[in-house]
């Protein structure tokens, strides 16, 4: 299996509901490093997994839709605990949609898998992996 990973960052504000979250129930900020790993069994005809420039651009577009937002104010997240795990899935699903729409080029249609990892810090992170 071949893979490439591109990276961006995301800054949001949000709060959580539930005693398990302790002080994070109050509005707080979070900054994440966001890694998107694209995988395929065989390299394409250009001997690449996917165009790194396009992958970087599309990750930036997806992250940009969330960046510098208070997620508590976003209608699509109303009543949802926007945990790190949940946000990794949101980013992965949005990237997958862009792949299926052709935004990463025709060669990206051969991708088999995508993993998005949000790093909360140097000691904690969460990932979501999905087939394409």
N, C-alpha and C positions, 0 to 999 in steps of 0.2 A: 504494500500500500504506500503510495506517495502522498505527501502533504506539503502545504505551505501555510504559514500563519502570518497574518497582518494584524497590526495593532493600532488602536486609537484610545481615546479617553472620554469619559462621560462624567458630568457634574450635575447632580440633581438634588432636589429637596423632597422629602416625603415624611410620613409618619406611619406608624403601624397600630393595628388594633389587636389587643390580646395581651394578657398578663405575661406571657412567655417573652415578650419583647422588652419588658422592664422600661428603662428610661427612653428607649427608642420609640415609645408610644407618642412622645412629643415630637413636634416638627424638628427635623434635623437635616443636615446636609450629608451627602455621600459623594465621594469621588472614586471612580473605578477606572482601572486599566482594562480595556476590552480587547481580547484576542479572538480572532476568527480563524479557525483552522479548516481548510478545504482539503478533501481527500478524494483520491481516485485510484483505481486498480492499475491502470496503465497510463502513461503519459500521452498527451494528445499528439497530433501530427507535428507540432512545433517542439515537442519534447518538454512540455511544461504541464503543470497541474492546472493552472489558470493564470491569466494575465495578472501579475502582482499589482500593477498600476490600477487596473480596473477593480480588483478586489479591495484595494486600499480606498479608492474613491467611493465605492458602494458602501463599505463599512462606515466611512465618514458621513455619507448621506443618511444612513439609518441612525447612527448615533446622534447626528445633528437634529433629528426629529425629536429627540428626548432631552438633549443637552440644555442646561440652564433652565430647566422647568421644575416647578413644584408639581410633582406627579399627583398630589392630592387634589389639584385643581383641574386635572385632565379628565374629561368625561369618560374616556375609554377605560380609565382605571378606577372609576367611582366604586367604592366599597371593596377594593382589592388591596391586599397587603402586597406592595410592590417590592418583595424580597429580592435579594441578589439572584436567587435561583429563578424566580419568576421573570426578572428582567433579562437574564441570559436567554430564556426561551423567547421572549418578545423580540430581542435582537436577532436570534437565529431564524425565527419564522419570517421576519421581515426581509432578512438577507435571502432566504430560500425563495421567497416570492419574487425578489428582484432577479435571482438566477433564472427562475422559470420564465420570467418576462424577457430574458435575453440581455439584461443590463451588463452581464459579465462576458458577453460574447458567445458565439456559437460553441466554442471549445468547452465552455463551462457546462454544457449540457451533458458531458461525460462525467461530471462530478458524482460521486456516490454518497458522500457524507459531509456534514458540516458540524463543527463543534464551536460553540461560543463560550468563552470563559470570562467572567467578570472578577477581577482581582480587587477585593476590598482593601487589602493591605499586603505587606510582604509575607504575612503568615496565614491569610485566609482568603479563599476564593471559591466560586461556585461555577459549574459548567452545565450546559445543556447540549446534548448531542442528538442529531436527527439525520435520518436518511433523506436523500434528495431524489 
